[in-house]
């Protein structure tokens, strides 16, 4: 639900927040291709992050003990131009229980880059507290979520996903051998038994509030977004349906 009063003020303040965040713009070639393909209308998405399952606990668990937590980091990426863009979203740290990490998080974003090269990259990171109060972050694998089917009309790829985690970090995607790769699975080494369950959906309800949310920016349903009313439960904002995946 978008408040009508003080709309310009709240919209301006929200844009200022993102401007201070120094977002990385998408590659100009991709923007030009989207325009040439008449993909000028931004498309809204809802990404529900459920749980990550591993076959056996990572070695860090025995070393980090009860202090070890895990975080999911999500970024937009253009495969053709090997370019990360937008701003990396980071989940709240979660503990692993019975070889599972439950995130139960809902993300929203919109993009006009309706190209098969536009994907979402998700990285699992372990966090271990240091004596000085900071945290040591260690990448534990990553995966890639396709947003659009590889067809001329670039239809969104809706549905449940069970994504295999790959060894290494998202920086692997910058390797020259992966440029213009159609299928990463044949080129990246999977971590046996490690999978991320999620759901990607079209989210038309986002159209009415795109002026409050800059393009290519991922936000969660419980973030404070000026101009969007809070849910009565106080947990999620009313950006359409925002119930976590169970």
Protein Blocks (a to p, Z undefined) as FASTA:
>chain_A
ZZfbhklmmmmmmmmmmmmnopadddfklmmmmmmnopabccddddddfbdcdfbdcfkl
mmnmmmlccddddddddfklopaehjdddddddddeehiacfkpadddddfblcfklccd
dddddddddfkopacdddebdcdddfbdcdfklpaceddddddddehjfklmmpmklgop
ablklmpccdehiacdddddddfklmmmmmmmcghiacdfkbccehiacdfklmaccehj
addcZZ
